[in-house]
Amino acid sequence: MFSAIFSLLGLSFSLNTSVGRPLSLVTALTSTGLLAVSTVLLLSGPASPEANAPALAAAFLMVLRALGVVLLPPRGDISGVPQAGCSVLLAFLAAGAWWWIFDRAQAPVALASALLLSWPQLIDGINAFADKVFHKAALAAGARDIAPGTFTKVAQARDILIDKAAVMSGPNLMVTNVMAFNNEPKTLLAVAASAEAGSSHPVALALRELASQWQVALKMPDRFEPTPGLGVVALLGGQTVVIGTTDLLKRLKIDSFTADAIARSLEADGKTVLRVAVGGRVVGVLGLEGTLRQDAGVAGMALRREGLVPWLFSGDNPNTRSALAGMLGLELTGDPKPGETAQEAACRCFPDTAPLVLTLSQDRMALELRQGAAPDTDGPINSPGDGIMPLAVSNTDDIGAFPALKALAMRRNLLAVHARRVLSGLWLCAGLCGASAVLPLSAAPIVFGVCLAVLWTFARFSVADTLRRNA
């Protein structure tokens, strides 16, 4: 009865999530088996203290499991089921050895002691202490709003897709070139800025800003049709005005050979080049550029040092993207699709993995680290990593927070490996001592406390130098 009550307590903390459910179910099943063993022993012969040992072990098993789930909420890095299976095997071997070689009456005690003392109570929550101190270190490095499970996802990632907007010093663009073929530059600017007069796109803002500086009068277009990723089509003064990429002009069957030849030199400098066509004929070229962050290239190298391959996502033409990637030391993905977002590009370019995606927030006030959807993902809606909630956020001038986050995540993984080995060794030694009657059942809480102390020590000292460095 005592064991059953605490079984419900333990399951109430872990069955509501898929992370802690496997080990809790196995623990409950094992406890039920131990209670059945005690029942069979009590019904098959005269009552003896040895017959009560499995029931007592079942009570301890669930009490400690409930306590472990409360103190160290499961993190999902490891289920603990294989280790639990090894514990059950050890218990049966111990019981068999006592039954066939030593004292048969002590076989239930050996079974119960070996199982209880070797049970991996804390293994699926092994990173709980680490998460607390590593979270503090990540905050010191500039990251904030760190979602649950971020360290695991970041540690597992091998690629990161960086949106061009995330490496610009601001959302504003600047018009650097106004090249008219047959008219004055002011006339070309007036046509382009008027066609974009009702738009809030950064290109439209840059055109209107220059028009204001040149004191060019603007008109409102009669019709305005944006084409995401390609440009705009507007009706101005009875004529169709097209402002956009060469792909948009090809789609509308407008010859842009002359403009393309002029645009290549501008694109080689990393500028965004737009063609302007009026009445089905190209009349000029516009060159725009933004200011790259001073630390953008450094952040790319830092990400590489931490084992991430940084890729550039940009809706510009291939020449501009190639120039930007060369400036920043980033890899190039395939040509983006019209209107495609960085999140969609990550899913398309990395279909077999779940890469990280670094983008600018919608309000352009923060940098957001997200995760591309992994194949065959059945995660809950609005969970971290589904593309809706970011894994972590930083200020726009703290792009270096993300290489630091990757470094912390990798160190946390290394901590988990070492802690798992140490704890597995402790549980094995304790189980063998219980099987040989060196340690009694009452030693289980002591072993549990020692394991907690080991995890706390690992977590504190593994991140201590990082905390000092960021202080």
Secondary structure, 3 states (H helix, E strand, C coil): CHHHHHHHHHHHHHCCCCCCHHHHHHHHHHHHHHHHHHHHHHHHCCCCHHHHHHHHHHHHHHHHHHHHHHHCCCCCCCCCHHHHHHHHHHHHHHHHHHHHCCCHHHHHHHHHHHHHHHCCCCHHHCCHHHHHHHHHHHHHCCEECCCCCHHHHHHHCCEEEEEHHHHECCCCCEEEEEEECCCCHHHHHHHHHHHCCCCCCHHHHHHHHHHHHCCCCCCCCCEEEEECCCEEEEEECCEEEEEECHHHHHHCCCCCHHHHHHHHHHHCCCCEEEEEEECCEEEEEEEEECCECCCHHHHHHHHHHCCCEEEEECCCCHHHHHHHHHHHCCEECCCCCCCCCHHHHHHHHCCCCCCEEEEECCCCCEEEEEECCCCCCCCCCCCECCCCECCEEEECCCCCHHHHHHHHHHHHHHHHHHHHHHHHHHHHHHHHHHHCCCCCHHHHHHHHHHHHHHHHHHHHHHCHHHHHHHC
